């Protein structure tokens, strides 16, 4: 626990703080880096049907796509390590440093996929290269969200923190939509042979370039005032909080992060990321049409995000979180039943679910930050969040495909998703209302 200082010492500590970032610079730097990392993850799911037979044995297409999705899940297993590593960096060296390093690492992972050799050229080694790249991206993405959302939460005016926090999923969705849109365009202008030969590599090259741009933008940021004041106080008091002791002391909040995340991460990855791929591979909807439906539904999601964020600044975080979790649980089965063989059905089902998912996605970055003190705000969120996303979000696409194509019991996965959404709703009842909380207290 950080020792408090006298008012005189606090004034002296605060006087060393450098000028702050402009709103535009903060939004652009945080947004472009976040969008670039989400673009990397989104294009993997979007282009999986095209490159799965290039990097795995094409003799068994079902096995190839399942293997591709399995590596998608394995990449999530690296997230907890990334959450701890970049969380530690963020709480010890600064939010800016953590954000900058994470986007650079993500860019490297995307480049590795872009130049990966094919199964025809090197056999099983192709899958090893893909695995390495996904682990690199997993570590980077495990640090990206806690670092960027902590930076944003500490920068935002506290009475507008809910609205500002929507930038995380808004910019991320822009990256995801860009990847899906790229897939839709490519399926129109390139043949299947061209997509298999080189088309699927282009988005990963683009992701690498976007990552480098994000790195440059973030390197020019200044640290948050809240973090610098905390560090200045620690120097004056000469007492540095012990990281592990602080994590243990706030274990209740860590479990609350997991509970709040578990339902959101499953339904988000199923409906916002993987739904077009699932529709194309399992339901045999035209891949191009499925991708366009995904783009349109994510635009609906983008519109909903700031509306929910602004509402939370007026009525509180808990009511919005409850509407999200209960709505997603109640509508999951009906929307799955609606989704059969049409791209219009896919658009309607995705849009309805994403409106309710947006309620949680818009404000959880603010809620997470409001649960923890400055000294462990990044790692306190990063570790439990990454563990939850790895165990539940990363495995969701694989489990959905497994229960649908292999077990032939899709209702089992849908029931699992509903149950986790109900768990999140229950956890919402255990957290305090944190709207407009002073993050320096």
N, C-alpha and C positions, 0 to 999 in steps of 0.2 A: 504494500500500500504506500502511495506517494506521500511523503511528509509535506504538510502545508506550510507556507511561508507567511511572513508578516506582510501587511499592505505595502510597506516601503520596499521590501524585497520584490514583491510582485510587480510594483510599478517599474522598478529597475529592470526586472526580467523582461517585462513587456516592451521596454524601450528599445531592445535590440532587434525586434521583429522587423523584417524587411518589408517594403511595399508589397501589397497583395496583387494577385492576378486579376485581370479584368474579367468580367462575366463572360465575354465572348471567347477569350483565350481558354478559360476554364472549361466551358462547354465544348468547344471545338477539340481541345486536346484530350479531354476525357472521352468524348464521344467517338473521335476517329480511332483511337486506340481500342476502345471497347468494340466498335463496329468491326474492326479488322480481325480481332480474335474470334468474334462470333461468326464472321464470314468464313474463317478457316473451318470451324466446326460445322457450319451449315452446309458448305459445299461438299463436305465429306458425305453427309447423309443424302444430299441431293444427287450427287454423281455416283453413289455406290452401285446402282444397277449397271453403270457403264464401265467402271474400272474393276469391279469384282472379278470379272472373267479375264482381266488382264494381269492381275496380281496373284490370282489363285487358279487352280486347275479348272479350265473351262469345260472339261468333260462332264462336270456335275454342277449346273448353274445354281441349284438350290443350296448345295453345300458352299458354293463360292459366296453367295450373298449372306448366308449365315455366318461364315468365317469373317467376312468384311464387317458385319455388325458386331461380331464378338470382339474384334479388335477395337471397334468404336467403344465398346464397354470397357475393355482393358485400359484404354486411354484415360478413362475416368478414374481408374484405380490409382493413377499417379497424382490425382488432384489433392488428396490429403497432404501428401508431401509438399506439393506446391503451396497449399494453403498455409502450412507451418513455415516453410522456408521464406516465402514472400511476406507472410504475416509477421514473422520475426523481423525481417528487413524493414517492413513498414512501421513497426512499433519501436524499432531501435535506431534506424538510419533515416527514416522518413517515408511518408506516403508517396512522394514524388519519385524517390529512388526505386521503390518497389514497383510502381506502375511502369516506369521506364524499362527496367530490366525484364519484366514479364512480357511486354509487347515485343521486345527484341528476341526473346526465346521463342515466342509463338511464331514469329516470322521465319526463324530458322527451321522449325518443324514443317511449316508449309512448303518451304523450298525443297526439303528432303523428299516430300511426297511428289512434288512436281517433277523431280528428276529420277524417281525410283525406277529401277529396271523391271521388266515384265517377267511373268512366269515362264513364257516361252524362251526368254534369254538366259535366265539364271536359275530357273526352277523355284524351289521353296524359299530361296534366299530373298526373293521379291517380297514375300510376306514378312520376313524378318525386318527388312528395311521399313516397310509400312508400320510395323509394330514399334520400332524405335522412334519413328516420326510422331506417332500418336502419343507415345509416352512423353516425349519432349513437349508436345502441345498440351498434354494433360497437366504437366507440372506448371507450365506457363498459365494456363487457364485457371488452375487452382489458386494462383496468386492474383490474377487479374481482377476478378469481381470484388473480393474483400478490399483490395488496395484502392481501386477506383471508386467504389461506393463509399468507403470511409473518407477519401479525399473530398468527394462531392458533398457528403453529409456535413463535414466540418466546414466547408466553404459556403454552403447555402444559408440564407437568412432562415432562422429557425421557424418563423411563422409560415415560410413557404417551402420547408424541407420536403414535404410530401410531393409537391409539384416538381421540385428539382430532382428528386430521386427517380422520377420516371425516365430521366435521361439514360439510365443504365440499360433498361430493357428497350427503350425507344431506339437508342443508337445500336444496341445489339440486334434488334429486329431489322433495322436498316441493313446491317451486314448480312443477316440471314436472308432477307428478301432479295438483296443484290445477288446472293449466291443462287437462290431459286430462280430468279429472273434470268440469270446467265444460263442456267440449265434449260429454261424454257426456250430462250432464243437459240441456243445451240442445237436443240432438237429440231428446230425449224430449218436451220440453214446448213446443218451438217448431216451427212448420212450416218447410219449406225456404224459402218466401218470406219468412218472418219472420227466419230466419237470415241470408238475403241482405240484407234491408232494414236490420236493426239489431242482430241477435243477435251477430254477429261483432265488433262494436265494444265490447261490454260488458267482455270480459276485458282489453282494452287500457286501458280506464278504471280497472279494478281494479288493473292493474299499475302505473299512474301513482300511485295512492293508496298502494299497498304501498311503492313507492319512496320516497315522502315520509316514510312512517313509519320506514323504514330509515334515512333521512337524519337524522331527529331522534334516533333511538337511537344512531347512531354518533357524532353530534356530542357526546354526553355521555361517550364513552369517554375513557380516559387512554392515553397512548402506552405502548408496550411498554418494559419495563425495559432489555432488551438494546439497543434502538435509542438510548434516552436515555443509557445509559452510553457507548455508542460516540461519540455526539455530544459528551458531556462530555469524553471523552478527546481528541477532535479539538480542542476549544477549548483545553484545557490544553497540548497539543503544538503547537497552531497550524499543523498540517499537515493539509490536507484532501485525501483521495485523489482523483485525477483519474478521473472516471467512465469515460470511453472507454478509458483505459489499463487500468483494472481489468477491464472487459469483455473486452478483447483478451487480457489475461493469463489469464482464465478461459474462453477460447473452447472448450476441451475439454468443460467442464461444460455450456456452452451447446448444443453438438452432442449431448451425452448427453440433455439435456432434450428436444430434438427427436426423438431416436431412441426414447426412452421413451414419448413422446406419440403418435407417428405411428400405431401400431397401435391404441392405446386410443381415440383421437379418432374414427377411422373406424368401428370396431365400436360405439362408444358412441352416436354420432349415428344410425347405421343402426338399431340394435336398441332403444335406450332412447327416442329422440325421434321418429324418422320412421316406424318400423315400422307403427303404426296407420294413418297417412296412406297409406303405400305399400300396405298391405293393402286399404284402401278404394278407392283409385284404380286400382291396377294389377291386383289380384286380385279386385276386385268383392265383397269381403266387406262386409256391412252396416256402414256407418260407425259407427253407435251401438254395435254389438257389438264392432267393432274397437277403439273407444276404451275400452270397459269392460275388454277383454282387456289393453290397455296399462296401465290403472290397476292391475289385479291383478298383472301382471308386475313393475311398478315397486315394488309393496309387497314382493315377494320380494327385489328389489334392496336395498331399505331394510333388510330383516332381515339380509341377508348383509354389508352394509358394516361394521358395528361388530365382527362376528365375525372378519372378515379383519384389521381394524385391530388388534384385541387380539392376534390370532395373530402379527402382525408384530412386536409388542413382545416376544414371547416367543422366536420362532425367527429373527427378522431380516427385513429388507425384501426381499432378493434372492430367497429361496425363494418368497415370496408373489407377487412380480412374475413369476417364471418360470411358476408354475402358471397365472397369469392369461393371459399371452401365448400359451403353448403350448395351453392349453385352448380359448381363443377361436379359434385357428388350426385346431385339429383338428375343432371342432364347427360351424364356420360353414357348410360345405357340407351336412352332414347336417340342420341346422336349417332351412336354406333349402329343402331338398328336402321336409321335413315340412310346410312352410307352403304350403298350396294354396288351400282355399276355405272354411275354417272358423275361427271366432273361437277355438275351443278349441285348434286347431293353432297359432294366433298366440300364445296365452297360454303354451303349453308351450315353443314355440321361443324366445320372448322370455325366459321365466324361466330356461331352461337357459343361454342366452348371458349373461344379466345376472348370474348367480351368478359366472361366471368373470370377467366384466368388473369386477364389484365388487371383486375381489381387488386389481386395479391402482388402480381409482378410489379405494378407501378410503385408500391410503397415499401416492400420488404427491405430494400437497401436502407431506407430511413429507419425502419423499425429495428433492424439488426444493429445499426450504429447507436441507436438510442438505448439499447439494452446494456452496453458496455462502457467502462470508463476509458479515457484517452489512452492510458498506458498499455492497454491490451485490446484496443478496439479492432485492430486489423487481424491479429492472430486469433483473438477470441471469436471472431466471426469466421475467419478463413478455415480453421481446422474442422469444426463441426459441420459447417456448410459443405465443405469439400467431401467429407466422409459421407454425408447424406446423399449428395449428388452422385458420388461414385457408386454407392450401393443400390440406389433406387433409380435415379435418372439415367445413369449410364447403361443399366441393364434393361430398361423399359423397352427400347426398340427390339432387342433380342428376344425378350420374353413374349412380346406381342407377336412377333413372327413365328416363334416356336409353338405357342399355343394355337395359332391360327393354321399354320401349314403342316406341322408335324403331329401335334396332339389332336388337332381338329376340334378344339373346345375353346373358341375365342371368348366365351362368357366368363371363363375363369380369370383371364387377364383383366377384363373389364371390372369384375368384382373386386379384384385386387386394387385397381386404381381408385374405385369408389371408397374402399375401406381406408386407404391412406389419406384421401381427402377428408374423410370424417375424422381421422386422427388429428389432422391439422386444425380442423374446426375446434376440436376439444382443447388443443394446446392454446389457441387464441384466447380462450377463457382464463388461462393461467397467467397471462402477461399483463403488466400494468399498462394503462393508457399513457403513451409517450408523446403525443402530439405537442409540438413546439417546445420540447424539453431543451434545457440549457445543457449543451454537451460539455461545458467546462466544469460543471458541478459534479 
